[in-house]
Amino acid sequence: MKFSVKSLDNKDIGEIELNDSVFGIEPRRDILARVVNWQLAKRRAGTHKVKLVGEIRGTTAKPFRQKGTGRARQGTTRAVQFRGGATAHGPVVRSHAHELPKKVRKLGLKCALSAKRAEGKLIVVDKIDDIGKTKEIAKQLSLLGVASTLLIDGAEINSGFARAARNIPKTDILPCQGANVYDILRRDTLILTRDAVHQLEERLK
């Protein structure tokens, strides 16, 4: 499909051919949800921890004798039913990551790109200029009419542009190999350079 290419000053400078198999598929919410859950699960630290019976400080003696008291038998005051005792079935240190087939991850990225195009929230720019001033970048983004945006460049991003852009709220910039479903969906508008489009199509076709 044909798609217009703009400059960062919001001027039309030509067209680009977008691959229908990457930018023109029907987005599937279930696939997007699976990929986002997989990404967020991998990010979790998993360092939450409660103390088990063997980790509670205290005596190992029985609190009272086994028989003759009329009370239920008890072996330790460190058990979960006592104040100051262990926690039953609490979290322990573990990894929350789980497997997700490569085909599903690939389809999720295609769905995210297609969803942005279908919603009219995809902008393709020719290239990123070597701009080192936050004020100038903010002005250009306002000309494009975006307030919350993810900008994806080619294999390498301009370090000066990235350093200046990170001071703008709700603006992220990533290299092409860092493109992922969660970051695409969390920002309102997706901006791709020509290089990013070609590399994404090569990666996903």
KESENU-917937 format. One line per field, with one value per residue (C-alpha): residue number from 1; chain; x, y, z. Coordinates in nm, 3 decimals, decimal comma. Last residue first. Layout:
! residues N
kepa <- c(NUM; ...) .
rovex <- c(A; ...) .
u <- c(X; ...) .
v <- c(Y; ...) .
w <- c(Z; ...) .
! end
This chain:
! residues 205
kepa <- c(205; 204; 203; 202; 201; 200; 199; 198; 197; 196; 195; 194; 193; 192; 191; 190; 189; 188; 187; 186; 185; 184; 183; 182; 181; 180; 179; 178; 177; 176; 175; 174; 173; 172; 171; 170; 169; 168; 167; 166; 165; 164; 163; 162; 161; 160; 159; 158; 157; 156; 155; 154; 153; 152; 151; 150; 149; 148; 147; 146; 145; 144; 143; 142; 141; 140; 139; 138; 137; 136; 135; 134; 133; 132; 131; 130; 129; 128; 127; 126; 125; 124; 123; 122; 121; 120; 119; 118; 117; 116; 115; 114; 113; 112; 111; 110; 109; 108; 107; 106; 105; 104; 103; 102; 101; 100; 99; 98; 97; 96; 95; 94; 93; 92; 91; 90; 89; 88; 87; 86; 85; 84; 83; 82; 81; 80; 79; 78; 77; 76; 75; 74; 73; 72; 71; 70; 69; 68; 67; 66; 65; 64; 63; 62; 61; 60; 59; 58; 57; 56; 55; 54; 53; 52; 51; 50; 49; 48; 47; 46; 45; 44; 43; 42; 41; 40; 39; 38; 37; 36; 35; 34; 33; 32; 31; 30; 29; 28; 27; 26; 25; 24; 23; 22; 21; 20; 19; 18; 17; 16; 15; 14; 13; 12; 11; 10; 9; 8; 7; 6; 5; 4; 3; 2; 1) .
rovex <- c(A; A; A; A; A; A; A; A; A; A; A; A; A; A; A; A; A; A; A; A; A; A; A; A; A; A; A; A; A; A; A; A; A; A; A; A; A; A; A; A; A; A; A; A; A; A; A; A; A; A; A; A; A; A; A; A; A; A; A; A; A; A; A; A; A; A; A; A; A; A; A; A; A; A; A; A; A; A; A; A; A; A; A; A; A; A; A; A; A; A; A; A; A; A; A; A; A; A; A; A; A; A; A; A; A; A; A; A; A; A; A; A; A; A; A; A; A; A; A; A; A; A; A; A; A; A; A; A; A; A; A; A; A; A; A; A; A; A; A; A; A; A; A; A; A; A; A; A; A; A; A; A; A; A; A; A; A; A; A; A; A; A; A; A; A; A; A; A; A; A; A; A; A; A; A; A; A; A; A; A; A; A; A; A; A; A; A; A; A; A; A; A; A; A; A; A; A; A; A; A; A; A; A; A; A) .
u <- c(0,818; 0,894; 1,264; 1,288; 0,969; 1,105; 1,434; 1,263; 1,024; 1,303; 1,519; 1,231; 1,188; 0,902; 0,682; 0,422; 0,157; -0,033; 0,245; 0,192; 0,108; 0,442; 0,640; 0,456; 0,476; 0,851; 1,096; 1,446; 1,605; 1,487; 1,661; 1,440; 1,317; 1,060; 0,851; 0,594; 0,769; 1,050; 1,393; 1,462; 1,450; 1,774; 1,985; 1,822; 1,888; 2,252; 2,301; 2,150; 1,995; 2,161; 2,000; 1,727; 1,496; 1,185; 1,006; 0,746; 0,501; 0,273; 0,202; 0,181; 0,057; 0,339; 0,412; 0,420; 0,682; 0,893; 0,871; 0,965; 1,267; 1,378; 1,339; 1,529; 1,834; 2,084; 1,938; 2,115; 1,812; 1,602; 1,501; 1,224; 0,936; 0,659; 0,369; 0,136; -0,160; -0,428; -0,605; -0,542; -0,171; -0,133; -0,318; -0,105; 0,216; 0,082; -0,053; 0,282; 0,463; 0,222; 0,265; 0,640; 0,592; 0,340; 0,575; 0,861; 0,658; 0,614; 0,791; 0,745; 0,923; 0,802; 1,139; 1,143; 1,209; 0,926; 0,565; 0,350; 0,178; 0,152; 0,348; 0,574; 0,518; 0,516; 0,164; 0,094; -0,110; 0,177; 0,410; 0,700; 0,547; 0,642; 0,505; 0,146; -0,123; -0,470; -0,568; -0,723; -0,397; -0,342; -0,134; 0,146; 0,315; 0,336; 0,507; 0,715; 1,082; 1,251; 1,290; 1,275; 1,399; 1,185; 1,369; 1,273; 0,904; 0,912; 0,984; 0,823; 0,988; 0,936; 1,246; 1,063; 1,221; 0,940; 1,060; 1,006; 0,642; 0,594; 0,710; 0,503; 0,193; 0,243; 0,284; -0,027; -0,238; -0,134; -0,219; -0,564; -0,630; -0,576; -0,498; -0,618; -0,312; -0,201; 0,127; 0,340; 0,177; 0,059; 0,417; 0,427; 0,531; 0,665; 0,552; 0,697; 0,811; 0,496; 0,586; 0,524; 0,847; 0,983; 0,957; 0,669; 0,627; 0,286; 0,180; 0,111; 0,000) .
v <- c(-1,063; -0,957; -0,866; -0,735; -0,535; -0,395; -0,303; -0,123; 0,067; 0,165; 0,297; 0,511; 0,655; 0,545; 0,755; 0,576; 0,785; 0,721; 0,563; 0,251; 0,037; 0,070; 0,029; -0,294; -0,446; -0,414; -0,226; -0,255; -0,383; -0,067; 0,168; 0,330; 0,679; 0,760; 1,074; 1,096; 1,396; 1,558; 1,534; 1,205; 1,390; 1,585; 1,277; 1,081; 1,360; 1,388; 1,009; 0,967; 0,622; 0,313; 0,024; 0,250; 0,485; 0,426; 0,723; 0,648; 0,930; 1,101; 1,464; 1,450; 1,721; 1,691; 2,060; 1,987; 1,720; 1,974; 2,226; 1,963; 1,870; 2,235; 2,290; 1,972; 2,091; 1,849; 1,808; 1,583; 1,523; 1,211; 1,068; 1,057; 1,045; 0,785; 0,862; 0,598; 0,699; 0,670; 0,398; 0,140; 0,230; 0,198; -0,136; -0,268; -0,196; -0,363; -0,662; -0,713; -0,701; -0,958; -1,185; -1,197; -1,275; -1,547; -1,702; -1,698; -1,909; -1,766; -1,914; -1,786; -1,536; -1,492; -1,590; -1,688; -1,561; -1,679; -1,565; -1,677; -2,016; -1,986; -1,710; -1,808; -1,726; -1,396; -1,461; -1,831; -2,017; -2,020; -2,229; -2,068; -2,155; -2,516; -2,870; -2,802; -3,043; -2,896; -2,799; -3,011; -2,985; -3,359; -3,455; -3,319; -3,091; -2,719; -2,475; -2,758; -2,664; -2,544; -2,195; -1,885; -1,716; -1,782; -1,919; -2,287; -2,200; -2,002; -1,634; -1,430; -1,317; -1,079; -1,075; -1,174; -0,886; -0,860; -0,760; -1,104; -1,101; -0,760; -0,887; -1,206; -1,014; -0,772; -1,062; -1,244; -0,926; -0,837; -1,190; -1,173; -0,827; -0,948; -0,676; -0,751; -0,739; -0,434; -0,313; -0,629; -0,854; -0,544; -0,423; -0,045; 0,135; 0,482; 0,823; 1,169; 1,481; 1,598; 1,864; 1,809; 1,981; 1,637; 1,555; 1,355; 1,033; 0,938; 0,574; 0,358; 0,000) .
w <- c(0,625; 0,981; 0,991; 0,634; 0,684; 1,010; 0,839; 0,550; 0,778; 1,020; 0,736; 0,609; 0,959; 1,181; 1,410; 1,624; 1,799; 2,124; 2,325; 2,540; 2,235; 2,056; 2,379; 2,465; 2,116; 2,065; 1,844; 1,993; 1,670; 1,492; 1,734; 1,996; 2,084; 2,352; 2,403; 2,683; 2,839; 2,636; 2,802; 2,621; 2,290; 2,348; 2,423; 2,141; 1,888; 1,994; 1,986; 1,639; 1,644; 1,505; 1,316; 1,181; 1,372; 1,584; 1,742; 2,009; 2,069; 2,317; 2,228; 1,850; 1,612; 1,359; 1,413; 1,789; 1,723; 1,534; 1,819; 2,076; 1,864; 1,845; 2,220; 2,305; 2,113; 1,963; 1,616; 1,364; 1,145; 1,171; 0,836; 0,578; 0,822; 0,839; 1,073; 1,217; 1,432; 1,164; 1,363; 1,089; 1,075; 1,453; 1,452; 1,166; 1,358; 1,676; 1,482; 1,303; 1,638; 1,783; 1,479; 1,538; 1,907; 1,819; 1,562; 1,815; 2,054; 2,405; 2,706; 3,058; 3,278; 3,637; 3,783; 4,148; 4,499; 4,724; 4,757; 5,050; 5,085; 5,465; 5,635; 5,926; 6,290; 6,473; 6,602; 6,578; 6,314; 6,061; 6,275; 6,462; 6,799; 6,741; 6,770; 6,876; 6,995; 7,020; 7,373; 7,647; 7,845; 7,907; 7,610; 7,392; 7,640; 7,587; 7,348; 7,197; 7,184; 6,865; 7,001; 6,785; 6,470; 6,162; 5,856; 5,892; 5,919; 5,592; 5,572; 5,293; 4,969; 4,677; 4,452; 4,132; 3,943; 3,688; 3,341; 3,188; 3,304; 3,141; 2,802; 2,815; 2,926; 2,635; 2,389; 2,509; 2,511; 2,155; 2,039; 2,201; 2,057; 1,701; 1,446; 1,089; 0,864; 0,664; 0,809; 0,799; 0,534; 0,346; 0,294; 0,293; -0,027; 0,049; -0,067; -0,113; 0,069; 0,245; 0,502; 0,872; 0,991; 1,088; 0,719; 0,586; 0,390; 0,254; 0,242; -0,063; 0,000) .
! end
